[in-house]
């Protein structure tokens, strides 16, 4: 085992299915994961932040055919859009995995071989209802009005030779896992559904197909390929090089799998069962966030309301989009997203509170010719506030963490209003400016995981360098102020 010199933190997004271009829902998950990863770097942790693309399966084959392209050509074109989007959204991932990577496929086959040697894989026939868009099988009882219970679309009756994984064998072990590790299923209100379903009994699941060629080859039987969600789940292990490698030993187990609630069953039930079978340590937490609706409606192709995050960022600024997504609803809850939400947050909080604080402070500081020093009035209670924010981020509560940061922004604005530095001179002015500029330096550190470009612009205007949580204390001000662009410009609502 490699000796760890720093605390480690391994966070993953789901790998995104490449049957269509990315939209605001993909951006929401990834921005949240990015903010959490950046916060842990501020803390001094050694972070591995993983994202990527899920590229196999029947749905991808169909999408490629409909687009008039070869499957690999189609997949490559969609993957490039994700990479472009993450660059535009300032996503600080450490590795981008593709499930078509030969190394991923090789390690998947190794792990499937290992599971098979435990006796947990056996041949048989599957007969039931299949939803192509969701790549999911359903029983008669699970169907809703004869349609897929997840997406509401039509299902097909299929019967084919397959290999099953003995999921039923792990029912008691999973229930024991949930009981002994209550934080594994998060947030708490998502756990009840999983517990109820597992308590109702687990059935063995089909893990291979004979009719799909665009997939990882099943190592036990050449006629079969591995079902798409099996190889997709294993990406969290293969991205580190697989069991026994130095990177795996360093970062595994994952500290949190951040996912959408629609894939919670796969991650909270099938995934830990597979790992138990393979003898691989379990992740610490599966956090299923809520769904975004757009202007009160679910995103769908038929409604044509899937928002392009790049266009949105160009319209309002990247950090306004990042901030609104994280501030509009708690991460574990469903929530609505709209242009009006961005405009309101932009005008009332980003421009009126944070932007106004910086511009007023800089305007006064540029006119001041003397030293800037004083006693730290605005440091009172700051340590406790930062400790609270840190605990909130441990709970992945980006919503309330941002609320706490902006409470300090408001407190600093109150300080400037009460002290009226535009009326002061000499040491009295120096005292107020010292507190404002040091507060802004600390605010820049605290907002940097959420709005990294804004943090850089604040530092540029107050002449400060990037810091960590250890630097969130008042000290001698050494910067040189220089007025720059407004952080945010109000928009007409």
C-alpha positions in Angstrom: 0.0 0.0 0.0 1.2 3.5 -0.8 1.7 5.8 2.2 -0.7 8.7 2.1 0.9 12.0 3.0 -2.4 14.0 2.6 -6.0 13.1 3.3 -7.5 11.7 0.0 -10.9 12.5 -1.5 -12.3 10.6 -4.5 -15.5 11.9 -6.0 -17.3 10.7 -9.2 -20.1 11.9 -11.4 -22.1 9.4 -13.3 -20.6 8.7 -16.7 -23.0 10.3 -19.2 -24.8 8.3 -21.9 -23.8 9.4 -25.4 -27.0 8.9 -27.3 -27.5 12.7 -27.4 -25.7 16.0 -26.8 -25.3 17.2 -23.2 -27.8 19.5 -21.5 -28.3 21.5 -18.3 -29.1 18.4 -16.3 -25.6 17.0 -17.0 -24.1 20.3 -16.2 -25.9 20.5 -12.8 -24.4 17.2 -11.6 -20.9 18.0 -12.8 -20.8 21.6 -11.5 -21.9 20.3 -8.1 -19.2 17.6 -8.1 -16.7 20.2 -9.3 -17.5 22.6 -6.4 -17.2 19.8 -3.9 -13.9 18.6 -5.4 -12.5 22.2 -5.4 -13.6 22.6 -1.7 -11.6 19.6 -0.7 -8.6 20.9 -2.6 -9.0 24.2 -0.6 -9.0 22.0 2.6 -5.7 20.5 1.5 -7.0 17.1 0.5 -5.5 15.1 -2.4 -8.4 14.9 -4.8 -9.3 12.6 -7.6 -12.4 13.9 -9.5 -13.7 11.5 -12.1 -16.2 12.1 -14.9 -16.6 10.6 -18.4 -18.9 8.9 -20.9 -20.9 5.7 -21.0 -20.6 4.6 -24.6 -22.0 1.1 -25.1 -25.5 -0.4 -25.6 -28.4 -0.7 -27.9 -29.6 2.9 -27.5 -26.3 4.2 -28.8 -26.4 1.8 -31.8 -29.9 3.1 -32.6 -28.9 6.8 -32.2 -25.9 6.3 -34.5 -28.0 4.6 -37.1 -30.6 7.4 -36.9 -27.8 9.9 -37.4 -26.5 8.1 -40.4 -23.1 7.5 -38.8 -21.0 4.5 -37.8 -21.3 3.8 -34.0 -17.7 4.8 -33.2 -17.9 7.9 -35.4 -21.2 8.9 -33.7 -19.8 8.3 -30.2 -16.7 10.3 -30.8 -18.8 13.3 -32.0 -20.9 13.3 -28.9 -17.9 12.8 -26.5 -16.2 15.8 -28.0 -19.3 17.9 -27.0 -18.9 16.8 -23.4 -15.2 17.6 -23.3 -16.0 21.0 -24.8 -18.8 21.7 -22.3 -16.7 20.8 -19.3 -13.9 23.1 -20.5 -16.4 25.9 -21.0 -18.0 25.3 -17.5 -14.5 25.3 -15.9 -14.8 21.7 -14.6 -11.6 20.7 -12.8 -11.8 16.9 -13.4 -8.7 14.8 -12.9 -9.6 12.1 -15.3 -12.2 11.7 -18.1 -13.0 8.0 -18.7 -14.6 6.5 -21.8 -16.0 3.1 -21.6 -14.8 2.4 -25.1 -11.2 2.7 -23.8 -9.4 -0.6 -24.3 -8.0 -0.5 -20.8 -11.4 -0.1 -19.3 -12.7 -3.0 -21.3 -9.8 -5.2 -20.2 -10.3 -4.5 -16.5 -14.0 -5.0 -16.8 -13.4 -8.5 -18.2 -10.9 -9.3 -15.4 -13.5 -8.3 -12.7 -16.3 -10.3 -14.4 -14.0 -13.3 -14.5 -13.3 -12.8 -10.8 -17.1 -12.6 -10.0 -17.7 -15.7 -12.1 -15.2 -17.7 -10.1 -17.2 -17.1 -6.9 -20.1 -18.9 -8.6 -22.2 -15.7 -8.8 -22.7 -15.9 -12.6 -24.8 -18.6 -14.2 -26.4 -19.2 -17.7 -30.2 -19.1 -18.3 -32.9 -17.5 -20.3 -34.4 -14.1 -19.7 -38.0 -13.4 -20.7 -39.7 -10.1 -19.9 -40.3 -6.5 -20.9 -37.4 -4.4 -22.2 -37.2 -0.6 -22.4 -34.7 0.3 -25.1 -34.3 4.0 -24.1 -33.5 3.1 -20.5 -31.7 -0.2 -21.3 -33.8 -1.7 -18.6 -35.8 -4.9 -18.0 -39.1 -4.9 -16.2 -41.6 -7.4 -14.8 -45.4 -7.3 -15.5 -45.9 -6.0 -11.9 -43.4 -3.2 -12.4 -44.9 -1.8 -15.6 -47.2 1.3 -15.3 -50.2 1.1 -17.6 -48.2 -1.3 -19.7 -45.3 1.1 -20.1 -41.8 1.6 -18.7 -42.1 2.8 -15.0 -39.1 5.1 -15.4 -39.7 7.0 -18.7 -43.3 6.1 -19.6 -42.4 4.8 -23.0 -43.4 1.6 -24.7 -41.6 -1.7 -23.8 -40.8 -4.7 -25.9 -41.3 -8.4 -25.0 -38.0 -10.2 -25.3 -36.7 -13.7 -24.6 -33.1 -14.5 -25.0 -30.2 -16.6 -23.7 -28.3 -14.7 -21.0 -26.1 -14.9 -18.0 -27.4 -13.9 -14.6 -25.7 -12.3 -11.6 -26.8 -13.7 -8.2 -28.1 -10.5 -6.8 -30.5 -12.4 -4.5 -27.5 -13.8 -2.7 -26.6 -10.3 -1.4 -29.9 -9.2 0.1 -29.0 -9.7 3.7 -25.5 -8.3 3.2 -26.9 -5.2 1.6 -29.4 -4.7 4.4 -26.5 -5.1 6.9 -24.5 -2.6 5.0 -27.3 0.0 5.1 -27.8 -0.5 8.8 -24.2 -0.4 9.8 -23.3 2.5 7.5 -26.4 4.8 7.6 -24.5 7.4 5.5 -24.1 5.1 2.6 -27.5 5.9 1.2 -27.8 9.7 0.9 -29.7 11.9 1.3 -31.8 10.2 4.0 -35.1 10.8 2.2 -33.8 8.8 -0.8 -32.9 5.8 1.4 -36.4 4.7 2.2 -37.3 3.7 -1.3 -34.1 1.6 -1.6 -34.7 -0.1 1.7 -38.3 -1.0 0.9 -37.3 -2.5 -2.4 -34.5 -4.6 -1.0 -36.7 -5.7 1.9 -39.3 -6.9 -0.6 -36.7 -9.3 -2.0 -34.0 -9.2 -4.7 -34.1 -11.2 -7.9 -31.1 -12.3 -9.9 -30.3 -9.9 -12.8 -29.4 -10.5 -16.4 -25.9 -9.1 -17.2 -25.3 -10.2 -20.8 -26.9 -9.8 -24.2 -26.6 -11.8 -27.4 -28.2 -9.2 -29.7 -25.9 -6.3 -29.0 -22.5 -6.0 -30.7 -21.5 -2.5 -29.5 -20.5 -3.6 -26.0 -17.7 -5.2 -24.0 -17.1 -8.8 -24.9 -18.2 -11.3 -22.2 -15.1 -13.2 -21.2 -16.9 -16.5 -20.4 -18.9 -17.0 -23.5 -18.0 -15.5 -26.9 -21.6 -15.3 -28.0 -22.4 -12.7 -25.4 -21.6 -9.1 -24.6 -21.8 -7.5 -21.2 -24.9 -5.5 -20.5 -24.2 -1.8 -20.6 -24.9 -0.8 -17.0 -22.5 -3.5 -15.8 -19.5 -2.2 -17.6 -20.6 1.4 -16.8 -20.6 0.9 -13.1 -17.2 -0.6 -13.2 -15.7 2.6 -14.6 -15.2 3.9 -11.0 -12.7 1.1 -10.5 -11.2 0.9 -13.9 -10.5 4.7 -14.0 -8.0 4.2 -11.2 -6.2 1.3 -13.0 -8.1 -1.5 -11.3 -7.5 -3.4 -8.0 -3.8 -3.7 -7.0 -2.5 -0.6 -8.9 -0.9 2.3 -7.1 -3.6 4.8 -8.0 -6.3 2.4 -6.9 -4.6 1.7 -3.6 -4.2 5.5 -3.1 -7.8 6.6 -3.8 -10.2 3.7 -3.5 -12.7 3.5 -2.0 -14.7 6.3 -3.6 -15.8 8.9 -1.0 -18.9 9.8 -2.9 -20.7 8.7 -6.1 -22.7 11.8 -7.0 -25.6 10.6 -9.2 -29.1 11.5 -10.4 -31.9 9.7 -8.5 -33.0 7.8 -11.6 -29.9 5.6 -11.4 -30.0 5.2 -7.6 -31.0 1.5 -7.8 -28.0 0.5 -9.9 -25.6 2.4 -7.6 -27.1 1.6 -4.2 -28.0 -2.0 -4.8 -26.4 -3.7 -7.8 -23.1 -1.9 -7.6 -22.3 -2.8 -3.9 -23.4 -6.4 -4.6 -21.0 -6.6 -7.5 -18.2 -5.3 -5.4 -19.0 -7.7 -2.6 -18.9 -10.5 -5.1 -15.5 -9.3 -6.5 -14.0 -8.8 -3.1 -13.5 -5.1 -3.6 -14.0 -2.6 -0.8 -17.3 -0.7 -1.0 -17.6 3.1 -1.6 -18.4 5.3 1.3 -21.5 7.0 0.0 -23.9 7.1 -2.9 -25.6 10.5 -3.0 -28.6 10.8 -5.3 -29.5 14.4 -6.1 -32.8 15.6 -7.3 -34.1 16.3 -10.8 -34.2 19.7 -12.5 -37.4 20.9 -14.2 -37.3 23.7 -16.6 -39.9 26.4 -16.0 -41.9 23.8 -14.1 -41.7 21.1 -16.8 -39.6 18.0 -17.1 -36.9 18.2 -19.7 -37.7 16.2 -22.8 -37.0 16.2 -26.5 -40.7 16.4 -27.4 -41.1 19.6 -25.4 -37.8 21.0 -26.8 -36.9 22.5 -23.5 -33.4 20.9 -23.0 -31.2 24.0 -22.2 -27.8 24.3 -23.8 -25.4 25.2 -20.9 -22.9 26.9 -23.2 -25.5 29.2 -24.7 -26.7 30.0 -21.2 -23.2 30.8 -19.9 -22.6 33.1 -22.9 -25.9 34.9 -22.2 -25.4 35.5 -18.4 -21.8 34.5 -17.6 -20.5 31.2 -16.5 -20.3 31.9 -12.8 -23.9 33.2 -12.7 -25.0 29.9 -14.1 -22.8 27.9 -11.7 -24.1 30.0 -8.7 -27.8 29.7 -9.6 -27.7 25.9 -10.2 -26.1 25.4 -6.8 -28.1 28.1 -5.0 -31.6 27.5 -6.4 -32.3 24.2 -4.6 -30.6 21.9 -2.1 -28.6 19.3 -3.9 -30.7 16.4 -2.6 -34.1 17.9 -3.7 -35.9 18.3 -6.9 -36.0 21.9 -8.1 -36.9 24.2 -11.0 -34.5 26.2 -13.2 -35.3 29.1 -15.4 -34.0 32.3 -17.0 -35.9 34.2 -14.3 -34.0 32.3 -11.6 -30.7 33.3 -13.0 -31.8 37.0 -13.5 -33.0 37.2 -9.9 -29.8 35.7 -8.4 -27.7 37.7 -10.7 -29.3 41.0 -9.9 -30.1 40.7 -6.2 -27.1 38.7 -5.0 -24.2 38.6 -7.4 -24.4 42.1 -8.7 -26.1 43.9 -5.8 -24.2 42.2 -2.9 -20.9 40.8 -4.1 -20.2 42.9 -7.1 -21.2 46.1 -5.4 -19.1 45.3 -2.3 -16.0 45.0 -4.5 -16.6 48.0 -6.7 -17.3 50.3 -3.8 -14.3 49.1 -1.8 -11.9 49.5 -4.8 -13.2 52.9 -5.7 -12.5 54.2 -2.2 -9.2 52.3 -1.8 -7.7 53.7 -5.1 -8.1 57.2 -3.7 -6.4 56.4 -0.4 -2.7 57.3 -0.5 -1.6 56.1 2.9 -1.0 52.6 4.4 -3.8 50.2 4.8 -3.8 48.6 8.2 -6.0 48.2 11.2 -7.6 45.8 13.7 -9.7 42.9 12.3 -13.3 43.9 13.3 -14.8 41.7 10.5 -12.9 38.6 11.7 -15.3 38.2 14.7 -17.1 34.9 14.3 -15.4 34.2 11.0 -13.7 31.0 12.2 -16.9 29.6 13.5 -18.7 30.5 10.2 -16.0 28.7 8.1 -16.1 25.6 10.3 -19.9 25.6 9.7 -19.4 25.9 6.0 -16.8 23.1 6.0 -19.3 20.8 7.8 -22.0 21.7 5.4 -19.7 20.8 2.5 -18.9 17.4 4.2 -22.7 16.8 3.9 -22.6 18.0 0.2 -24.9 20.8 1.2 -23.7 23.3 -1.3 -27.0 25.2 -1.0 -26.5 26.2 2.6 -22.8 26.5 2.3 -23.3 29.3 -0.3 -25.9 30.8 1.9 -23.4 31.1 4.8 -20.8 32.6 2.5 -23.2 35.2 1.2 -24.3 36.0 4.8 -20.8 37.1 5.4 -20.9 39.1 2.1 -24.0 40.9 3.5 -22.3 41.4 6.8 -19.4 43.1 5.1 -21.8 45.3 3.1 -23.4 46.3 6.3 -20.0 47.2 7.7 -19.3 49.5 4.8 -22.7 51.1 5.1 -22.4 51.7 8.8 -18.8 53.1 8.7 -19.3 55.2 5.5 -15.6 55.2 4.5 -16.3 57.8 1.8 -16.6 60.3 4.7 -13.4 59.2 6.4 -9.7 60.1 6.2 -6.3 59.0 7.6 -6.2 56.2 10.1 -10.0 55.9 10.4 -10.2 55.3 6.6 -7.2 52.9 6.8 -9.0 50.9 9.5 -12.1 50.4 7.4 -10.3 49.7 4.2 -8.2 47.1 5.9 -11.2 45.2 7.1 -13.0 45.4 3.7 -10.0 44.3 1.7 -9.1 41.4 4.0 -12.8 40.4 4.0 -12.8 40.4 0.2 -9.6 38.3 0.1 -11.2 35.7 2.3 -14.5 35.9 0.4 -12.6 35.2 -2.8 -11.2 32.0 -1.2 -14.6 30.8 0.0 -16.4 31.4 -3.3 -13.6 29.9 -5.4 -15.0 26.4 -5.5 -18.4 27.7 -6.7 -17.3 30.6 -8.9 -13.7 30.2 -9.7 -13.5 33.0 -12.4 -15.1 35.5 -10.0 -12.6 34.6 -7.2 -9.8 35.3 -9.6 -11.2 38.6 -10.6 -11.5 39.7 -7.0 -7.9 38.7 -6.3 -6.8 40.6 -9.4 -8.5 43.8 -8.3 -7.3 43.7 -4.7 -3.8 42.4 -5.6 -4.1 39.1 -3.7 -3.0 35.6 -4.6 -5.1 32.4 -4.5 -5.4 30.9 -1.0 -6.6 27.9 0.9 -8.8 27.5 4.0 -5.7 28.0 6.1 -5.5 31.5 4.7 -9.0 32.5 5.8 -7.8 34.6 8.7 -7.1 38.3 8.9 -3.4 39.2 8.4 -1.3 42.2 7.2 -2.8 43.5 3.9 -0.1 43.4 1.2 -2.1 43.8 -1.9 -2.2 46.7 -4.4 -5.7 47.6 -5.5 -6.5 48.3 -9.1 -10.0 48.8 -10.5 -11.2 46.3 -13.1 -14.4 45.2 -14.7 -17.6 44.9 -12.8 -17.9 41.3 -11.5 -21.5 41.1 -12.6 -23.8 43.4 -14.6 -27.5 43.5 -13.8 -29.9 42.4 -16.4 -33.4 43.6 -17.2 -36.0 41.2 -15.8 
